[in-house]
Amino acid sequence: MGTPQFAKFMLEGLLHSRHKVVGVVTVADKPAGRGQLLKESEVKQTAKAFSLPVLQPQSLKDPAFITDLQAMNAEVFVVVAFRMLPEVVWRIPPKGTINLHASLLPNYRGAAPIQWAIINGECTTGLTTFFINQQIDCGAILMQHEIPIQEHWTGGDLHDALLKPGSTLILETLEALDRSALQGKPQDLSMTLKEAPKLTKSNTRVNFNEVGEKIHGLVRALHPYPSAYCTLLDKNSSKEVHCKILKGFPMAGHSATSTTLQSTKEGILFPCKDGYYCVQVLQLEGKRAMDYKAFLAGNDANQYMIV
């Protein structure tokens, strides 16, 4: 059960193992692009390539879906980057329903553990397999794998670094469950924990009252998707414009006294709490992404100020 590329990679690992995948559950096809043509999830595309049965319920409590799911006679359900399952679903398989989560639980429960680990400046993160229960990401832990986070990594880099160990961890978990050699360990719910909430317009907006290193963590974490952003005022037209910040680095120094952008040989300087954040790749609303040289060829940095 899954939807995006991360889940697709885990499905492929299962398909090339000794385990038999009897079916796949994924989201319904959705309109996408300018033509609004129906687009299949990456998991569905892989399932079709291997001629696997695919279920795409609108409601996970739909009686017809439950009947079809039961008819597959699966011993275990494997969930990766999918929706919250109702109890009527996760209780079906005799060996339980397991989930692969991209953090070392109990920290970073939630929808965006990869990004929040980088935003918060973590040096390590990892993967956890656990039994699904009534609460999101709170079930008994089965296995974990820790990996270091490199200083320069983006959210995309960390995502890719977790693919192979994630696939291995799922297979190791299934092997142990098959031998009845694995018992889940309850999570400690009394601890003060770091969360990984869904990424929104509010928490992906750059706060230039922060220090450059904090801004840099946000920019790296949100690249390539959904991207950190800010709002600029074009002083020539008096219009506000949405600006994605795709790549840059902090330049500590004297605190900036103005919110107006400046150009240098290294990039475009965005004033922040302890100096500047030097932006090297950006994307103005309605325009393509461009490096700072291309941007400055057609724009004066001083005509923009941070709102």
C-alpha positions, 0 to 999 in steps of 0.5 A, a space after each residue: 500500500 503506497 503512492 509516491 516514488 519512495 513507495 515504488 522503490 519498496 514495491 520493486 524490492 519486494 517484487 525481486 525478493 522471495 516474497 509473493 506480492 498478491 496485490 497493490 493498493 494506491 490512490 485513485 488516478 488524479 488529473 494533472 498537468 495543463 491538459 488535466 489528464 488522469 495520472 497514475 501513481 508511481 506505485 500503480 505504474 509498477 504494479 501494472 508492469 508486473 501484472 499485479 491486481 490494483 485496488 484504488 478505493 475512494 474510501 478505505 472503509 468501502 465494503 466492496 474494497 474490504 471484500 476485495 482486500 480479504 479475497 487476496 488472502 495476504 499474510 501481511 500488509 506492507 504500508 509505505 507513504 500511504 493514508 491512515 488505515 482504519 482498523 477494519 483494514 489493518 486487522 485483516 492480515 494474520 501476521 499484521 500490517 507493517 509500516 516503513 517510516 523515514 525516521 527513528 521513531 518515536 521522533 519525527 512522527 508525521 507526514 514529512 520526517 525527511 524534511 524536518 530532520 534537515 530543518 532541525 539540523 539533525 546529524 542522524 536519522 533513519 528508518 523504522 518498521 512498526 506495526 500499525 495501530 489506531 494512532 498515526 506512527 505510534 505502533 510497536 517498533 519492529 526494526 530500525 536502521 540509522 544513517 548519518 545526514 551529510 552537511 550538504 544534503 538536500 531533502 532529495 539527497 536524504 530521500 535517495 539515501 534512504 531508498 536502499 536501506 529502506 527496502 532492505 529493512 522491509 525484507 529483514 522485517 518480513 523474514 523475521 516475522 515469517 520465522 515468528 522471531 520478532 516481537 514489537 517494542 512499544 513506543 515510549 509515549 511519555 517523552 518530549 518528541 520532535 514532530 514532522 507535520 505536513 508541509 504547508 504554506 506557513 512552515 515552508 516560508 522563509 523567515 528572514 528574522 532567523 540566522 542564515 544557518 537556520 534559513 539554509 536548513 530550510 532551503 536544503 530540506 525543501 529542495 527539490 520539493 516543495 521549495 522554500 519561498 518568500 514574498 518580494 515587493 517589486 518597487 518599480 511596479 509596487 506588486 508583490 511576487 512569490 519567489 522560490 529559493 532553490 539554492 544558496 548559502 549563509 554569509 554571516 556578518 553585520 546585521 543588515 539594516 535594509 530589506 532590499 536585495 543586493 547583488 554580488 559576484 557570488 549571488 543575490 544577498 537577502 538580508 537576514 538576522 546575522 548578515 545575509 543569505 546568498 541566493 544562487 538559484 531562484 524562481 520568480 512566480 510564473 517564471 522558470 528557475 534560474 541561477 543568479 547570473 541569469 536573473 541579474 541579466 534581466 533584473 536589478 536586485 535593488 528593485 526588490 525588497 523582502 515583504 
